[in-house]
């Protein structure tokens, strides 16, 4: 064989060896990056597990309606910190993906540059008599290069798609989680503002009551029917001051029949969370009280006040005997008797100290505007807590959905690991074939002393590292369902 032909063959073998070494180095570097991604994934799984435990604690806390509002604020702050942490992790993953894309781009440019250099060297060393051999070798090298380049680009696209599929559900879940936190924060601010506004309304209403007391006494002494309508109006006004709406949170003049088909018509029925109700009936028989106010002599005044207490006691017993709780299954075993004035109740309890205790024994709860507002406020607060509990349940559902999607992500990670393992096996097969079929022939040139200046051909070693397997039990349980290769 002529000397130029040997030089060309040696250069071709060296070029193929250099390309194989460079591709093996690139695959090894990609594998190390995959191991780094596994480590980041494991950390994210640990943080997710911690977030799920904290979320379960938040669900347990949400069941206690009577807890203070400052506890809700702490929960919101903790949730914001978790959201910021998750956002930081998302940004880190996006930065990692960008870094990988840049690295692959640089490797592609390097391969292209190497190809150009090899072609230039072959053009300089080739002779016209060996053009056909040179062209055949270049076509073989180009085919091998395209095959490995296509395989590398296919693996890259699969990894990029897997990362995008992994990040998109997390972004959607985090956005919905942030929206729910915003709704909870808005509800809390509205509750504070509403409470302050309603307290101001109560103070203004009390001032108005004082200024109109004299006129009201004259109107109430006119007819019993007028007193009844006034009591019902006071009852409705108090409940509206507490933030309740008629036909939504309470009903007036509701009618229903008891077990004996007797018609019952309480003045108001309050709706409670859980489809329960409280019956409220107004007591406006105040003639004896007004007579006591106008009486001049002390003994006459005391007599009218005693009569006033007796009238309230009589109405209390009659109200307890109606047993509204038997007619309404979702009603507690008591009825609220509304007295539309603190002074009316104070005068009665002063003359009859056992009135309140006897009322409780008869399953009657005596309430005045102040205590009824407190009761109605508690009911309104219960409705707000019910809405917050519903939001908490939605957050729990989002958490379960996120957990399921992370499980699916684990399947994608395992599939990526399998692809990397197949790539390593293909590289090792190529190295073995090169060592068995090509390198022994190439080393014979060294024995023939073709070129004393040439460097010795180094031995190619296969990649012995294995792809790291997932160790998280949460992901392993879902990976077991994957089909075998």
C-alpha positions in Angstrom: 0.0 0.0 0.0 1.4 3.5 -0.8 2.6 5.7 2.0 -0.1 8.3 1.4 -2.9 5.7 1.6 -1.6 4.5 5.0 -1.5 8.1 6.3 -5.1 8.6 5.2 -6.2 5.4 6.8 -4.4 6.3 10.1 -5.9 9.7 10.1 -9.4 8.2 9.5 -9.0 5.8 12.4 -7.7 8.5 14.7 -10.7 10.7 13.7 -13.2 7.9 14.5 -11.5 7.3 17.8 -11.6 11.0 18.7 -15.3 11.2 17.8 -16.0 8.1 19.9 -14.1 9.4 22.9 -15.8 12.8 22.7 -19.3 11.2 22.5 -18.5 9.0 25.4 -17.4 12.0 27.4 -20.6 13.9 26.5 -22.8 10.9 27.5 -20.9 10.6 30.9 -21.4 14.3 31.6 -25.1 14.0 30.8 -25.4 11.1 33.2 -23.8 13.1 36.0 -26.3 15.9 35.3 -29.1 13.4 35.5 -27.8 12.3 38.9 -27.9 15.9 40.0 -31.5 16.2 38.8 -32.3 13.0 40.8 -30.9 14.7 43.9 -32.9 17.8 43.4 -36.0 15.7 42.8 -35.5 13.8 46.1 -35.1 17.1 47.9 -38.4 18.4 46.3 -40.1 15.2 47.3 -39.0 15.6 51.0 -40.2 19.2 51.0 -43.5 18.1 49.4 -44.0 15.4 52.1 -43.3 18.1 54.8 -45.8 20.4 53.1 -48.4 17.7 53.1 -47.9 17.1 56.8 -48.3 20.8 57.5 -51.4 20.9 55.3 -53.0 18.1 57.3 -52.3 20.0 60.5 -53.9 23.0 58.9 -57.0 20.9 58.1 -57.3 19.8 61.7 -57.0 23.4 62.9 -59.7 24.6 60.5 -62.3 22.4 62.2 -62.2 24.6 65.4 -64.6 27.5 64.7 -63.9 29.3 67.9 -60.2 29.8 67.5 -58.9 33.3 67.4 -58.3 35.2 64.1 -54.6 35.6 64.9 -54.1 31.9 64.5 -55.6 32.2 61.0 -53.0 34.9 60.2 -50.2 32.6 61.3 -51.5 29.9 59.0 -51.6 32.4 56.1 -48.0 33.6 56.8 -46.8 30.0 56.8 -48.6 29.2 53.6 -47.0 32.3 52.0 -43.5 31.1 53.0 -44.2 27.7 51.5 -45.4 29.3 48.4 -42.3 31.4 48.2 -40.1 28.3 48.8 -42.0 26.4 46.0 -41.6 29.3 43.7 -37.9 29.4 44.4 -37.6 25.7 43.6 -39.5 26.3 40.3 -37.2 29.1 39.4 -34.2 26.8 40.2 -35.6 24.0 38.0 -36.2 26.5 35.1 -32.6 27.8 35.5 -31.3 24.2 35.4 -33.2 23.4 32.3 -31.9 26.5 30.6 -28.3 25.6 31.6 -28.8 22.1 30.1 -30.1 23.6 26.8 -27.0 25.8 26.6 -24.7 22.9 27.4 -26.2 20.8 24.6 -26.0 23.7 22.2 -22.3 24.1 23.0 -21.7 20.4 22.6 -23.5 20.5 19.2 -21.3 23.4 18.1 -18.2 21.5 19.2 -19.2 18.4 17.3 -19.8 20.5 14.2 -16.4 22.2 14.6 -14.7 18.8 15.0 -16.4 17.6 11.9 -15.1 20.5 9.9 -11.6 20.1 11.3 -11.6 16.4 10.4 -12.8 17.1 6.9 -10.0 19.7 6.4 -7.4 17.3 7.6 -8.6 14.6 5.2 -8.7 17.1 2.3 -5.1 18.1 3.0 -3.8 14.5 3.3 -5.8 12.9 0.5 -4.4 12.3 -2.9 -6.3 12.3 -6.1 -5.7 8.5 -6.5 -7.5 7.9 -3.2 -10.4 10.2 -3.7 -12.9 7.3 -4.0 -11.6 5.8 -0.7 -11.7 9.1 1.0 -15.3 9.8 -0.1 -16.4 6.3 1.1 -14.8 6.9 4.5 -16.3 10.3 4.9 -19.7 9.0 4.1 -19.3 6.2 6.7 -18.1 8.7 9.3 -20.9 11.2 8.4 -23.5 8.4 8.7 -22.1 7.3 12.1 -22.0 11.0 13.2 -25.6 11.6 12.1 -26.8 8.4 13.8 -25.3 9.3 17.1 -26.3 13.0 16.8 -29.9 12.0 16.1 -29.9 9.7 19.1 -28.5 12.4 21.4 -31.0 15.0 20.1 -33.9 12.5 20.6 -32.8 11.9 24.2 -32.5 15.6 24.7 -36.0 16.3 23.4 -37.4 13.5 25.6 -35.7 15.0 28.7 -36.9 18.5 27.8 -40.4 17.3 27.3 -40.3 15.3 30.6 -39.1 18.4 32.4 -41.8 20.6 30.8 -44.5 18.0 31.7 -43.1 18.0 35.2 -43.1 21.8 35.7 -46.5 22.6 34.1 -48.7 20.8 36.7 -46.7 22.2 39.5 -47.1 25.7 38.1 -50.9 25.2 37.8 -51.2 23.8 41.3 -49.1 26.5 42.8 -51.3 29.2 41.0 -54.5 27.6 42.3 -53.0 27.3 45.8 -52.0 31.0 45.7 -55.5 32.0 44.5 -57.1 30.1 47.4 -54.8 31.8 49.9 -55.8 35.2 48.3 -59.5 34.3 48.9 -58.9 33.4 52.5 -57.0 36.6 53.1 -59.7 38.6 51.5 -62.4 36.9 53.6 -60.4 37.7 56.7 -60.1 41.4 55.9 -63.8 41.6 55.0 -64.6 39.9 58.4 -62.6 42.5 60.3 -64.0 45.4 58.3 -67.6 44.1 58.6 -67.2 43.6 62.4 -65.9 47.2 62.9 -68.7 48.6 60.7 -71.4 46.7 62.5 -70.1 47.8 66.0 -70.4 51.4 64.9 -74.0 50.7 63.7 -74.8 49.2 67.1 -73.6 52.3 68.9 -75.6 54.6 66.5 -78.7 52.4 67.0 -78.4 52.7 70.8 -78.2 56.5 70.6 -81.3 56.5 68.4 -83.2 54.3 70.9 -82.5 56.7 73.7 -83.7 59.7 71.8 -86.9 58.0 70.7 -87.9 56.3 73.9 -90.5 58.8 75.0 -92.2 58.7 71.6 -92.1 54.9 71.5 -93.8 54.6 74.9 -96.7 56.6 73.8 -97.0 54.5 70.6 -96.8 51.2 72.4 -99.5 52.1 74.9 -102.0 52.6 72.1 -102.8 49.1 71.0 -101.5 45.5 71.8 -101.3 44.9 68.0 -99.0 47.8 67.6 -96.7 46.5 70.4 -96.6 43.1 68.6 -95.5 44.6 65.3 -92.9 46.7 67.1 -91.4 43.7 68.9 -91.2 41.8 65.6 -89.6 44.8 63.9 -87.1 45.1 66.8 -86.2 41.4 66.4 -85.7 41.8 62.6 -83.6 45.0 63.1 -81.3 43.3 65.6 -80.6 40.4 63.4 -79.9 42.7 60.4 -77.5 44.7 62.6 -75.7 41.4 63.2 -75.1 41.0 59.5 -77.8 38.6 58.7 -80.3 38.9 55.8 -83.9 38.0 55.8 -84.9 35.0 53.6 -81.2 34.0 53.5 -79.9 33.8 57.1 -83.3 33.9 58.9 -87.1 33.8 58.1 -89.8 35.8 59.8 -93.4 34.7 60.3 -92.6 31.1 59.3 -95.4 28.6 59.9 -95.4 24.8 60.3 -97.4 22.1 62.2 -96.4 20.0 65.1 -97.0 16.3 65.5 -100.7 17.0 66.5 -101.3 19.1 63.4 -101.3 22.3 65.5 -100.2 25.4 63.5 -97.1 27.0 65.0 -96.0 30.5 63.9 -92.8 31.7 65.6 -91.6 35.3 64.9 -88.3 34.2 63.4 -86.3 31.1 62.5 -82.4 31.5 62.3 -80.5 29.2 59.9 -77.3 27.6 61.2 -74.5 25.9 59.3 -75.2 22.2 58.9 -78.9 22.8 58.0 -79.9 23.5 61.6 -82.2 26.2 62.9 -83.0 28.2 66.1 -86.5 29.4 66.8 -86.9 33.0 68.2 -90.2 34.4 69.6 -90.7 38.0 70.7 -92.4 39.1 74.0 -94.0 42.5 73.9 -96.6 42.5 76.7 -95.3 45.6 78.4 -98.4 47.4 79.7 -97.6 46.7 83.3 -94.1 48.1 82.8 -95.3 51.4 81.3 -97.9 51.7 84.2 -95.0 51.3 86.7 -93.0 54.1 85.0 -95.9 56.5 85.2 -96.9 55.5 88.8 -96.0 58.1 91.5 -96.2 56.1 94.6 -93.5 53.5 95.3 -95.9 50.8 96.4 -98.0 51.2 93.2 -94.9 51.1 91.1 -93.7 47.9 92.8 -97.1 46.3 92.2 -97.0 47.0 88.5 -93.3 45.7 88.2 -94.3 42.4 90.0 -97.2 42.1 87.5 -94.7 42.8 84.7 -92.5 39.9 85.9 -95.5 37.6 86.2 -96.5 38.4 82.6 -93.0 37.5 81.3 -93.0 34.3 83.3 -96.4 33.3 82.0 -95.3 34.0 78.4 -92.1 32.0 79.1 -94.1 28.9 80.2 -96.4 29.2 77.2 -93.5 29.4 74.9 -91.8 26.4 76.4 -95.0 24.3 76.2 -95.1 24.8 72.4 -92.0 22.5 72.0 -90.8 23.8 68.6 -88.0 21.3 68.7 -90.5 18.4 68.2 -91.9 20.0 65.1 -88.5 21.0 63.6 -86.1 18.0 63.6 -83.0 20.1 63.0 -83.7 22.6 65.9 -81.9 22.4 69.3 -84.1 21.5 72.3 -84.7 25.1 73.3 -86.4 28.3 72.0 -85.2 31.9 72.3 -87.6 34.4 73.9 -86.7 37.9 72.7 -87.5 40.8 75.1 -87.0 44.0 73.0 -85.3 46.1 75.7 -82.6 45.6 78.4 -84.7 47.7 80.9 -87.7 45.5 80.4 -85.8 42.3 81.3 -83.9 44.0 84.1 -87.1 45.1 85.8 -88.5 41.6 85.6 -85.4 39.8 86.8 -85.2 42.2 89.8 -88.7 41.3 91.0 -88.3 37.6 90.0 -84.6 36.5 90.5 -85.4 32.8 89.6 -86.9 33.8 86.2 -83.8 33.0 84.1 -83.1 29.6 85.8 -86.8 28.5 85.5 -86.7 29.5 81.9 -83.7 27.3 81.2 -85.5 24.4 83.0 -88.4 25.0 80.6 -86.0 25.0 77.6 -86.4 28.7 77.0 -83.5 31.1 76.5 -84.4 34.7 77.4 -82.5 37.1 75.1 -82.4 40.9 74.9 -81.1 43.0 72.0 -77.5 42.8 73.3 -77.5 39.0 73.9 -79.4 38.4 70.6 -76.8 40.4 68.7 -74.1 38.2 70.3 -76.1 35.0 69.3 -76.6 36.3 65.8 -73.0 37.3 65.5 -72.0 33.8 66.5 -74.3 32.4 63.8 -72.8 34.7 61.2 -69.3 33.8 62.3 -70.2 30.2 61.9 -71.2 30.8 58.3 -67.9 32.5 57.6 -66.0 29.6 59.2 -68.0 27.2 57.1 -66.9 29.1 54.0 -63.2 29.0 55.2 -63.5 25.3 55.9 -64.8 24.8 52.4 -61.7 26.7 51.1 -59.5 24.5 53.3 -61.1 21.4 51.8 -60.4 22.7 48.3 -56.7 23.3 49.3 -56.6 19.7 50.5 -58.0 18.5 47.2 -55.3 20.5 45.4 -52.7 18.9 47.6 -53.9 15.4 46.7 -54.0 16.3 43.0 -50.4 17.6 43.2 -49.3 14.4 45.0 -50.8 12.4 42.2 -49.1 14.4 39.5 -45.8 14.1 41.3 -46.3 10.4 41.2 -46.7 10.6 37.5 -43.6 12.7 37.3 -41.7 9.9 39.0 -42.8 7.6 36.2 -41.3 10.0 33.7 -38.1 10.2 35.7 -37.8 6.5 35.7 -38.4 6.3 32.0 -35.6 9.0 31.5 -33.3 6.9 33.6 -34.0 3.8 31.5 -33.2 5.8 28.3 -29.9 6.9 29.8 -29.1 3.3 30.8 -29.8 2.2 27.2 -27.6 5.0 25.9 -24.7 3.8 28.2 -25.2 0.3 27.0 -25.1 1.4 23.3 -21.9 3.3 24.0 -20.3 0.3 25.7 -21.3 -1.9 22.7 -19.7 0.6 20.3 -16.5 0.7 22.4 -16.4 -3.1 22.4 -16.9 -3.3 18.7 -14.2 -0.7 18.1 -11.7 -2.5 20.3 -12.4 -5.8 18.7 -12.7 -4.9 15.1 -10.9 -1.6 14.4 -8.2 -0.9 17.0 -6.3 -4.2 16.5 -5.9 -3.4 12.8 -4.9 0.1 13.6 -2.3 -0.9 16.1 -0.5 -3.0 13.5 0.6 0.3 11.9 2.6 1.0 15.0 4.4 -2.4 14.6 5.2 -1.6 11.0 6.8 1.8 12.0 4.6 3.7 9.6 5.1 7.0 11.4 7.5 7.3 14.4 6.1 10.7 15.3 2.5 9.4 15.8 1.2 8.9 19.3 0.3 5.5 20.6 -3.3 4.5 20.4 -4.9 4.6 23.8 -7.3 1.8 24.9 -11.0 2.7 25.1 -12.8 1.8 28.3 -16.5 1.3 28.7 -18.6 3.4 31.1 -19.0 1.4 34.3 -21.3 3.7 36.2 -25.0 2.8 36.5 -27.9 5.2 36.5 -29.0 6.0 40.0 -32.4 4.5 40.9 -35.1 6.4 42.8 -35.3 5.6 46.5 -38.4 7.5 47.6 -41.1 5.0 48.6 -43.9 7.3 47.5 -42.6 7.3 43.9 -41.5 3.6 43.9 -45.0 2.5 44.6 -46.2 4.2 41.4 -43.2 3.1 39.4 -43.9 -0.6 40.1 -46.9 -0.3 37.7 -44.7 0.6 34.8 -44.4 -2.1 32.0 -41.1 -3.9 31.9 -38.7 -3.2 29.0 
